[in-house]
Amino acid sequence: MTPRSLPDAMPPAVLAPPCALAGLWAVRNGQSTANVAFAAAEASGSTVPLPGRDRDVPLTGRGAAQAAALGDWLAGQAPEAGPDLVVCSPYTRALQTWEGMVARAVGLGGPRLDLLVDERLRDREMGVFELHPPAALRTRAPQEAARRELMGEWCYRPPGGDAFTDVAVRVGQFISDLGRAAPGRRVLVVAHDGVVIALRYVLAGIGAVAPEELPPVPNASVSHWNGDGLRLRLAAWGDTAHLNSMDDIEGMTHA
């Protein structure tokens, strides 16, 4: 999959927020054990929740290989044009993605980047339905499933959890603070699909229309915004071209 270029033009009613970053990349974590378990549960109809906490869910072996492929991508960035600062979600799967990226990149002669961890980059919280497979809501709480359908995914807030609107609020605060704290920096964010979607919405500007359907964010994909010191413009969304090296990497890890 190649990056999908997007036009710079914006509807006149949208006010783009100022942002002094020179560039922004957003990476979704690699494949996690929950990704695999939820896909299997959806196929079988299982409603049994996964044990533990969402923030502790690790990468699979494939997710680790995806992280290494991201390291190839990072090592291939020109020093004067690629990321020079990393901000990561506190969740295990995001931290493991970054650890796999940087280990591979440094081994290939890539940069050692400063790392910060920010709680606002955590994944969307599902409250009482944390680590429940998709079928669980339909089977165990049909009225709640009906409310989710009525509200739509962007606005639906599970009991005790987040709507995407809540994620957008904390991500908006994060990006505002980041622009003031790191003007001129080129920043890599390693987080989750909900965070990447929220970044897209926040950076589109004040007055941007909330998405009726959430755009897909593949595991280990890279989305990119170019900065001119005044604002960030979306240049590519959900790029997975770097994962073409996955077969070679997985072959090395199993050798």
C-alpha positions as CSV (number, residue, x, y, z in Angstrom):
1,M,0.0,0.0,0.0
2,T,1.4,3.4,-1.0
3,P,0.7,6.7,0.7
4,R,-2.4,8.5,-0.4
5,S,-1.7,12.1,-1.1
6,L,-4.3,14.6,0.0
7,P,-5.0,18.1,-1.3
8,D,-3.9,21.1,0.7
9,A,-7.1,23.0,0.0
10,M,-9.5,23.3,2.9
11,P,-13.1,24.5,3.0
12,P,-13.1,28.3,3.8
13,A,-15.1,27.8,6.9
14,V,-12.3,25.8,8.6
15,L,-9.7,27.7,10.6
16,A,-6.4,25.8,10.8
17,P,-4.8,25.9,14.2
18,P,-1.3,27.3,14.3
19,C,1.4,24.8,14.9
20,A,5.2,25.5,14.9
21,L,6.3,21.9,14.3
22,A,8.4,21.4,11.2
23,G,6.9,18.0,10.7
24,L,4.8,15.2,12.3
25,W,4.7,11.5,11.8
26,A,2.1,9.3,13.5
27,V,2.7,5.5,13.8
28,R,0.1,3.0,14.9
29,N,1.4,0.2,17.1
30,G,2.2,-3.1,15.5
31,Q,-0.2,-6.1,15.6
32,S,-1.1,-6.9,19.2
33,T,-2.3,-10.1,20.9
34,A,-5.7,-8.4,21.3
35,N,-5.9,-7.7,17.6
36,V,-5.5,-11.4,16.9
37,A,-7.8,-12.5,19.7
38,F,-10.5,-10.1,18.7
39,A,-10.4,-11.3,15.0
40,A,-10.6,-14.9,16.2
41,A,-13.5,-14.0,18.5
42,E,-15.4,-12.3,15.7
43,A,-15.0,-15.3,13.5
44,S,-16.2,-17.7,16.2
45,G,-18.8,-15.5,17.9
46,S,-17.0,-15.7,21.3
47,T,-17.9,-13.1,23.9
48,V,-15.3,-14.0,26.5
49,P,-13.2,-10.9,27.4
50,L,-9.4,-11.1,27.5
51,P,-7.8,-11.1,30.9
52,G,-5.7,-8.2,32.3
53,R,-5.6,-4.6,31.3
54,D,-5.6,-3.0,27.9
55,R,-2.5,-1.0,28.6
56,D,-0.6,-4.2,29.2
57,V,-1.4,-5.9,25.9
58,P,1.8,-6.8,24.1
59,L,2.8,-7.2,20.5
60,T,2.6,-10.5,18.7
61,G,5.6,-11.9,16.9
62,R,4.3,-10.4,13.7
63,G,3.9,-7.1,15.5
64,A,7.5,-7.2,16.5
65,A,8.5,-7.8,12.9
66,Q,6.3,-4.9,11.9
67,A,8.2,-2.7,14.4
68,A,11.5,-3.8,12.9
69,A,10.2,-2.9,9.4
70,L,9.3,0.5,10.8
71,G,12.9,0.7,12.0
72,D,14.0,0.2,8.3
73,W,11.8,3.1,7.4
74,L,13.2,5.3,10.2
75,A,16.8,4.5,9.3
76,G,16.0,5.5,5.7
77,Q,15.0,9.0,6.6
78,A,17.5,11.8,5.8
79,P,18.9,13.2,9.1
80,E,17.9,16.7,8.2
81,A,14.4,15.7,7.2
82,G,13.3,12.8,9.4
83,P,12.1,12.8,13.0
84,D,14.3,14.2,15.7
85,L,12.0,13.6,18.7
86,V,9.7,10.8,19.7
87,V,6.6,11.0,21.9
88,C,5.1,7.6,22.7
89,S,1.9,6.3,24.3
90,P,2.4,4.7,27.8
91,Y,0.8,1.4,26.6
92,T,3.0,-1.7,26.3
93,R,2.2,-2.3,22.6
94,A,3.2,1.2,21.7
95,L,6.4,1.2,23.8
96,Q,7.4,-2.2,22.3
97,T,6.7,-0.9,18.8
98,W,9.1,2.0,19.5
99,E,11.7,-0.3,21.1
100,G,11.7,-2.5,18.1
101,M,11.9,0.4,15.7
102,V,14.8,2.1,17.4
103,A,16.8,-1.2,17.9
104,R,16.5,-1.9,14.2
105,A,17.2,1.7,13.1
106,V,20.3,2.1,15.3
107,G,21.6,-1.2,14.0
108,L,21.3,0.1,10.5
109,G,23.1,3.4,11.4
110,G,19.9,5.4,12.0
111,P,19.5,8.1,14.6
112,R,19.1,7.7,18.4
113,L,16.2,10.0,19.2
114,D,15.1,11.5,22.4
115,L,12.0,9.7,23.8
116,L,9.1,11.2,25.8
117,V,6.0,9.3,27.0
118,D,2.7,11.2,27.4
119,E,-0.4,9.8,29.0
120,R,-2.6,11.7,26.6
121,L,-1.6,9.4,23.8
122,R,-3.2,6.3,25.4
123,D,-5.6,4.4,23.4
124,R,-9.4,4.9,23.5
125,E,-10.7,3.6,26.8
126,M,-13.6,1.2,26.6
127,G,-14.7,1.4,30.3
128,V,-16.8,-1.6,31.4
129,F,-16.2,-3.2,28.0
130,E,-12.4,-3.1,28.3
131,L,-10.8,-6.0,26.4
132,H,-14.3,-7.4,25.4
133,P,-14.4,-8.7,21.8
134,P,-16.9,-6.9,19.5
135,A,-19.6,-9.6,19.7
136,A,-19.7,-9.2,23.5
137,L,-21.6,-5.9,23.4
138,R,-24.2,-7.3,21.0
139,T,-24.7,-10.5,23.1
140,R,-24.2,-9.2,26.7
141,A,-25.7,-5.7,26.4
142,P,-28.0,-5.5,23.4
143,Q,-29.5,-2.2,24.6
144,E,-26.0,-0.7,24.8
145,A,-25.2,-2.1,21.3
146,A,-28.3,-0.3,20.0
147,R,-27.2,2.9,21.6
148,R,-23.8,2.6,20.0
149,E,-25.4,2.1,16.6
150,L,-27.7,5.1,17.2
151,M,-24.9,7.4,18.3
152,G,-22.3,6.4,15.7
153,E,-18.7,5.4,16.5
154,W,-17.4,8.9,16.7
155,C,-19.8,10.0,19.5
156,Y,-20.5,6.7,21.3
157,R,-19.1,6.6,24.8
158,P,-19.1,3.2,26.6
159,P,-19.9,3.4,30.3
160,G,-16.8,4.5,32.1
161,G,-14.9,4.9,28.8
162,D,-14.1,7.4,26.0
163,A,-15.9,8.5,22.9
164,F,-13.6,9.5,20.1
165,T,-14.7,13.1,20.9
166,D,-12.9,12.6,24.3
167,V,-9.8,11.3,22.6
168,A,-9.8,14.3,20.3
169,V,-9.9,16.7,23.3
170,R,-6.9,15.3,25.0
171,V,-5.0,14.9,21.7
172,G,-5.8,18.5,20.8
173,Q,-4.4,19.6,24.1
174,F,-1.3,17.5,23.5
175,I,-0.6,18.9,20.0
176,S,-1.1,22.4,21.2
177,D,1.4,21.9,24.0
178,L,3.8,20.1,21.7
179,G,3.8,23.0,19.2
180,R,4.7,25.4,22.0
181,A,7.3,23.2,23.6
182,A,9.1,22.0,20.5
183,P,8.8,24.7,17.8
184,G,10.8,23.7,14.7
185,R,11.1,20.1,15.8
186,R,10.2,17.1,13.6
187,V,8.2,14.8,15.8
188,L,7.3,11.1,15.6
189,V,4.3,10.0,17.6
190,V,3.9,6.3,18.4
191,A,0.4,5.5,19.6
192,H,-2.9,3.9,18.5
193,D,-5.4,4.1,15.7
194,G,-7.8,6.2,17.8
195,V,-5.0,8.7,18.5
196,V,-4.0,8.9,14.8
197,I,-7.7,9.5,13.8
198,A,-8.0,12.2,16.5
199,L,-4.8,13.9,15.2
200,R,-6.3,14.0,11.7
201,Y,-9.5,15.6,13.0
202,V,-7.7,18.1,15.3
203,L,-5.2,19.2,12.7
204,A,-7.9,19.6,10.0
205,G,-8.9,22.7,11.9
206,I,-11.7,24.4,13.8
207,G,-14.9,23.8,12.1
208,A,-13.8,20.5,10.5
209,V,-16.6,18.0,10.1
210,A,-16.4,14.9,12.3
211,P,-16.0,11.7,10.3
212,E,-19.2,9.7,9.8
213,E,-17.0,6.6,9.1
214,L,-13.7,6.4,10.8
215,P,-10.8,6.1,8.3
216,P,-8.8,2.9,8.6
217,V,-5.4,3.0,10.3
218,P,-3.5,-0.2,9.6
219,N,-1.1,-1.7,12.2
220,A,2.4,-0.2,11.9
221,S,1.3,2.4,9.3
222,V,2.8,5.8,9.1
223,S,0.7,9.0,8.5
224,H,2.6,12.2,7.8
225,W,2.0,16.0,8.1
226,N,4.3,18.6,6.6
227,G,5.0,21.7,8.6
228,D,6.0,25.2,7.5
229,G,6.3,26.7,11.0
230,L,2.7,28.0,10.9
231,R,0.6,24.9,10.4
232,L,0.7,21.2,9.6
233,R,-0.8,19.8,6.3
234,L,-1.6,16.2,5.8
235,A,0.6,14.7,3.2
236,A,0.1,10.9,3.5
237,W,-2.3,8.7,5.4
238,G,-1.8,5.1,6.6
239,D,1.3,4.4,4.6
240,T,2.3,0.7,4.8
241,A,4.9,0.5,2.0
242,H,7.7,-0.1,4.5
243,L,6.0,-3.4,5.4
244,N,7.0,-4.8,2.1
245,S,10.2,-5.9,3.8
246,M,8.3,-8.0,6.4
247,D,9.0,-11.4,4.7
248,D,12.7,-10.8,5.0
249,I,12.5,-9.6,8.6
250,E,10.3,-12.5,9.7
251,G,12.6,-14.9,8.0
252,M,15.6,-13.5,9.9
253,T,13.7,-13.7,13.3
254,H,12.7,-17.4,12.7
255,A,16.2,-18.4,11.4
